[in-house]
Amino acid sequence: MTSAKIIAFQGRPGAYSDLACRLARPGWITLPCEDFYTAIKAVQMGRANQAMLPCENNLVGRVPDIHTLLPSSGLFIVGEHFQRVEHCLLGIKGTQISDIKRIHTHPVAMGQVAGLIQSLQVEPIVEFDTAGSAEIIAKLNSKEDAAIASSLAADLNGLDVLRHNVEDESYNTTRFYIVAKDREIPPTNENHIVTTLLFKTKNIPAALYKALGGFATNNINMTRLESCMADGNFIATKFLVDVDGHIDQPALKRAINELQFYSEECIILGVYPASKYRQS
């Protein structure tokens, strides 16, 4: 490990996860990784101090790989970051929009710029990654080919931003968990704390209803509830929950105690400061 702090992410340089790392951790070195597993492994093995992992997007929903990989990783959530996804139309130097015949990007991003593709009457070409599509355009060096990616990807690949904010919906935002090897629990007197838990209910009638009842009776606000199948069968279900509050506050303690009574397993994945984005 170098003296400079390093934060890992999944994707190519210039990906939205890379941009999220640079905004959330200014001055840190960003480490591109092939997949989420490799980004997590970088923290586990000490090649990175933290990792930036997308957990949900307000247009396409949750990122299922994170539900599987994070609980078994031994890493802890130490922060969160909300990244506005601002798609840009990128081309090589000197390209005019009228020159473009093909647009390259990730399939999810392609679906988010349907209006642009229709208006330009161009051929959509699916690539593995938004930032990777910018790299492809730079290598093709053709004015007939453009990419949909971030402005950071344009800077890193020497491309021109032909048009900013070409996405169909202006509120496209991805939420990230920032994870580390060591648990970092903020003081109980800090405001705006989020606690993330993973639990598996007992296989009895109304187990989920009863497990979550403690949050209602103790006036705890739940901001996220996601389910996923557990242990490869159709009987057990695990639930990932984000709630407002600190685990050492009496009300949340009581709620978690009630949840544990109706659960076979309950893991605290992180207690961390809420992003200022939530307050805005």
N, C-alpha and C positions, 0 to 999 in steps of 0.2 A: 504494500500500500504506500503510495506517495504521500507527501505532506499535504498536497492539495486534496480537497474532498471531491469524491466522485459519486455521481448518481446514475444508475443504470436505467435503461428503458428498452422497450421492444420496438424495433423499427430501424429504418435507415436514418442517417443524419438529415435533419430538416423535417422529420415527422412531427406530427402535432404533439406526440409524447416528448420529443426532444424540446420543442418550444415550451411545453409545460414545465419541464425540468429547469430550463434557463430562467423562466419567470419566477418559479417557486424557490429556486436555489441559485440566486445570482452569484456569479463567480465560481461556481462548481464546474468541474469537468463532467461532460455528459458522455456516457458509455453506451453506444448502440449495441443491441443484442438481437439475435435472430428470432427469438421467441420469448414468451413470458417465463418459461422454465429457465432459460439461460440468464435472464435478468435477475430472477430470484437467486439462482445459483451464484451469480457474481457477488451478491451480498453475503450469502452463506459462506463463501470461500474467502471473503475479505478483499475481493477485487474492487468492490464498491462499498461506500458507506450506507447508501440508501438505494431504493428502486422506486420508480414512478409507475404504478400499475393502474390502468383504466378499469373502473368497476361498473360504470353505467353511463349511458348517454340518453339525453331526454327525447331523442327521436327513435333510436333503435333499441333501447332498453339495456338490460344488463350485459356484462361481458362474462359468459359462463365459465371460461377457463380459470378466471380468478377465484371463483367459488370453490373450484376443485384444488387448485394449487396452493393458495394462501394458507388455509387452515393446517395443512400438513407440512408447511415449510419451516415452521419454528420461528418465523419472522413476526414482527408486531407492527401494527399501524401506528405511526407517530404523527401523522398529519394528513390533510386532504387538500386537494387543489381542483378548482373548477376552470376548465379551459374552453373558451369560446372557439368554436371551429369556424374559421374564416377562410373559405376556399378562394383561391386565386387562380386565374387563368394565366399560365406561364408559357412563354415561347422563347426561342433563341433570339439573340440581338437582331434588331431590325425587322422582326416579324410584325405584320399588320393582322388584325383580326380577320380581315377578308382573305388572308392567305391560308387560313387553317382549313384542313379537310378531315383531320382525325384528332380526337381528344383521348388521351391516355390517363387512367387513374384507377384507384382501388374500387371494387364493385359497390361498396357502401357509399363512397363519395360520388360515384357515378349516379346513383339513385338520388342523391341530394342536389344534383345540378341538371335535372331533367329539362327544366325550362331553358337553360342555356343551350343544351344540345339541340333541342327542338328549334330554337330561334336561329341558331347558326347553321342548321341542317348539315351537321358533321357526323362522321362515323365514330361511335364510342368503342374504344379498345380497352378491355379490362386488364389491369396489371396487378401485381401482388401487393402494392403499397403506394401511398400517395407520394411520399418522398422518393421512392424508387422510380416512380413514373417521371419525376423531374430529372433524375439521373439518366433515364432512357432518352428523354428529349434532348438533353445536352449531348449525348453520344450520337444520336441520329443526325443532329445538326441540320434539321430540315424545317423550313418555315411552314410546311404543310402539317406538321405535327405539334400539338400543344399538350400540356399537362394540367391537371387540377391538383394543386398541392398548396402548401403554406408559403407565405412570403419568405420565411426562413429558408425553405428549400430552394427558392429562387436565388437568394443571396449565396447559398453554399454551392450552387451549381452554375452560377454565372448567367442566369436567365433573366429575362425581362418580365415584370408583372404587367400583363396586357389589360387585365381588369381585376379589381378587387371585389371581394364579397359577392361571388357569383352563385352562392348557394340559394336554393329556393326558399328556405326558412331562415330568418335572421337570428333565431334563438337557439340554434344548434350548439349544444354545450356538452362536454364530456367531464365527468367527475373522476378524479384519480385518488387512490389510496397511496400515500407515501409510506413505505415500509422500511424497517431497519432490524438489525440483529437484536438490539437491546430495547426493552420496553422503556418508554419515556412517558411517565404519567405526570401531567401538570398538577400544580397545587389545587386543592379543593376550593380555594377562594377565588379562582379565576372564573370569569363569566364565559358563556358560550363554549361548553365542552361537549364533545360527542363521544359516546361509548358504542363500540361495535361488538356484538356477540354472535356466536354460532351455537345453536342448540338442536338437539334431537329429542322430540317428544316421546313419551311412553306410548305404546300401541294400545291405548284404551280410549273409550268414547269421550269426546269433548276435551281431549288432552290439550290441544292447541288453545282452545277457548279459555281453559282454566290457567294454562301457562302464561297467557298474555293478560289475564285479568288483573294481575298485580300492577301492571303499568297503568291501567285505567284507574284503579282505586287509589294509587299513589300519585296521580296527576302527572305522569311521565309522558312526554310527547314522543311518539314513535315516528320517525321520518322515513324509514325504509323497512320493508319486510319482503324477503325473497325466499322461495323454497327451492330445494334441489333434492333429488333422490339420493338416498344414502346406502352405502354398502352393496350397490349393484342389484337391489331388489325393488319390488313394488310395494313393500310394506312400510319400511322406515323412511322417514322424510326429515331432512335437516332444514333449518331456517336460519337465514342470516338477517340480523336486525341492527339498525342504527337507531339510537335513542338520544335525546337531549339529556345531558346530565353527567355527573361524575360518579364513578362506582363507590366512592367513599362518602357520598351524600346519603343521609338516612333514608330518604324516600326511594332512591334508586336501589339502595341495598335491600330494602324490603321487597321491592318488585322482583329483583333478581332471585332472592330467596324463594319466593313463590314460584317463579319460573323453574328453578332447579328442582322443586318438589315434584313437578309434573314432567320432568325431563330425565332421560337416561344419561345425557351428556350436555354440558354447557361450558363453552370456552370463551374467555374474554380475548378478542383479537386486537383490541386497542382502545386506549383512552387518550384523546388528543384534542387540541384546540380546533374549534369550528372555523372554517374559512370565512373571511370577511364577505365573500360572495353571498353567503346565506343571509347576511344582514341587509344586503342591497336588494 
